Structures are given as C-alpha cells and as structure tokens.
C-alpha cells in the first residue's frame, strides 16, 4: 500500500476538525444552497482553504455517510476555492443517489456562488 499520494489526500491544515470551529463557521458563515448540498463559507486569515463535512445520521448508516464524505473530499481536492475560505459542506439525502458527474456540477456551481458572495463582501 505505502504512503497515500499527496495529491489525493487533504493535509491536516486543510481540514476543519474541531467542533467549535464547525459551530463558528455555521453561525457566522454565508450559506449557499445547491440542489444536493449546502455550502457554508467563512473567510479565514490563512493562506489556504479548509474543508469540513457534516454528515448526520439522517443521511443513512455509516457506510453511506462515509461514502458521501469521500465524494465531498474528492470535489474539494479537485476544485479548491480561493485561499482564505473555510468551507463546511452539508450533503442532502438526495446526494447519496445522484450520479457523480451531476454532484460535481452541483458542487462547482454552488462553490462559484459561494466565492462570489465572499468577493462582493
């Protein structure tokens, strides 16, 4: 197996990991709703963007929640927003049954609107 490819993993600095950080972003961030997910973004004072994923039990059992989180991380890795943005993604129930390409398109469109909302403020 070996070491995971650096391009395929998020670094520790690119992850939002602590509950207080999630709560801060959810309370003060800008919400942008897409068809299959909601993005909450908040500017940070860092030189990189960070990702957090909220996959509650109502999405399904652990296997399905983990699958949705893997997909979101994949979207983020290949479509990183501008530096200095903390992004929390909340997949919706429909997220689990949608094809990958449709989800990717929804993520890109929603992220574009999210970035535009931050650049205008």
N, C-alpha and C positions, 0 to 999 in steps of 0.2 A: 504494500500500500504506500508507505512512505509519507512524506510531508505533503499536505494539500497545496495545490497550486495557488500562489498568492493572488492571482487574478480572480480566482474562484471563491475566495473567502473574504469576509469583511474583517478588517483589523479590529482590535479591541477598541481603538479610538473612534471607529465608525459606528459603533453600536451604542444605543441608549439602553442601559441595563438596570438602572435603579428606579424603583417605584416613585420616589419624589421627583425625579426628572420627568417621568411619564406624566405624572399629575400636573406638573408645572406647564408642560407643553400643551396638555389637553385643556387646561384652564385658560391659558393666555394666547394660545396659537390661533391661527386662521384655519378654519375648516373649509375644505373643498370636497364636495361630494361628486363622486363618479358613479357610473352605473353599477359597478361591482365592488367598490371600495370607497372609503372616505380617507382623505389625507389631512392631517393636521400639521401645519408647519409653523415654526417659530425661529426667528433669526437667532444665531448664536455668535459668540465672539471668537470662534475658532476658524482655522484655515481650511476646514473640511466639513462636509455634511455628515450627519449621523442619522441612523435609522433605528426605529423602534417599531415593533409589531404587537398589536393587541389581538389575540385570537381567543375569544371567550368560549366557554363550553357550549354555548348555543350554536356554535358552528358545527359541532359534531364531536365525535370521540377523538382521542389523542392523535390517532393516525391521520385523520382528516385535517385537524388543526395544524399538525406538523407539516403536512403537505402544503397547506396554504401558506405557511410561513416560509417554506423553502422557495415557493414561487415568488413571493414578495421580495425576498432577498435577491433572487435572480434578477428581477426587474430593476431593483436598486443598483445592483452591481453594473449593469449594462447601460443604465440611464441615470447616472448620478446627477442630482441637482447642483446648482451653483454652490460654491463653497460658502459656508456660514449658515446652513439651514438644518435645523433639527426637524426630522420628519417622522411622524407616528402614523402608521397605516392600520386601518381597521377594515379587514375584509368583511363583506356581507355574506349571508348564507348562499346567495346565488353564485358567489365566487367559486365555490367548490365544483360546480358542474359546468362552468364555462370553459371553452377551449382556450388554450394557452395564448394563441395569437390575438384573440379578442380581449383577453385580460391585459395583455401587454399594451394593446392600443388604448384601452381604457386608462391604464396607469399613465401612459405618456401624455394623453390629453389632460387628465386631471392634474398631473405634475406641472404641465405647462401653465395651466390656470393658476396653480398654487404659486409658482415662481413669479408670474405676472402680478399677482396680488401683493407679493412681497416687494417687488421692484417699484411699485407705484406708491408704497407707503414709506 
